[in-house]
Amino acid sequence: MMAKVASKPTGSPDSRFRSQIEAAIAEGIAPEDMTLRLTLRDVTLLSRDRSTPVADISYAGGEMRFLGVRVEKGGVDVSSLVRGEA
């Protein structure tokens, strides 16, 4: 019997999550009500992605934010956007 192997998501974290964040904002969910839970690999990819505008990533108070959404680093097997309630 073959074991299931999880495939790595394709594309940069920017390309995978920018549209999701923008859609949630369009639905009325504030960026501060969302959390972007990223694998350590995706944190590194996002922070080094040359196509991501510098202004889209910020660091304040010991927190990283992408498009105003708080980023939780590590502790997950798969990166995901946790949307708040509108």
Secondary structure, 3 states (H helix, E strand, C coil): CCCCCCCCCCCCHHHHHHHHHHHHHHCCCCHHHCEEEECHHHHHHHHHCCCCCHHHEEEECCEEEECCEEEEECCCCCCEEECCCC
